[in-house]
Amino acid sequence: MSDQRLPIFPLNVVLYPGTTMPLHLFEPRYRQLLKDIREGDSRFGILTSISGVPERDLPLGRMGCVAEVTEVEMMPDGRANIVIVGRERFALDEFVPDDAPYHVAEVSFVADTPGANAVVLAVTSDDVAQNFKRVVKAVHAINGESGPLPTLPDDPSQLAWTIASMIDIDSDLRYQLLAERQPAVRLASVDAVLRKVLPDLELRAAMAQKDR
């Protein structure tokens, strides 16, 4: 059963719950979308598109994320720069007829399923956070940069999404992390990416510091 009807913006990005993203709106239909939602709750759906698939042909069940507009910079010609924050995940139920120039769909909200023991999840989460911090420190050393480490959430169910929004991963994995309903699996996937790059990054960091 559908939970809500949402304006939909199919886009070749993945927005995660609890993360922010800047967007530039230039198409007339999305300028209208922005105008309409600002008169309501400032929310619409980012639906992750598929290369080569027409927007209205995206498969039922395709995952997306509710986007809430938190900042708007309007330009004289009607274009806009906005900042959005991810809220609930949703699955596409169906596109519905509407007079709006943008897509509108019935969607169902998606929650995590029970999985790993809370203590195990917390320990795993801490390990992933430490590996991410090691990656960031190595990158800073390589680039001769300094500064504070990114702030990470305490919630293990949120951590993988926050880290994924800050690192370079392929689009398929990015989408899989959105669709995955077990936090432990999301954490393991992100940790595998971090562990793969860590040895090379820390070696390069040590060499860079030696040369200075």
Disulfide bonds with the S-S distance in Angstrom:
none
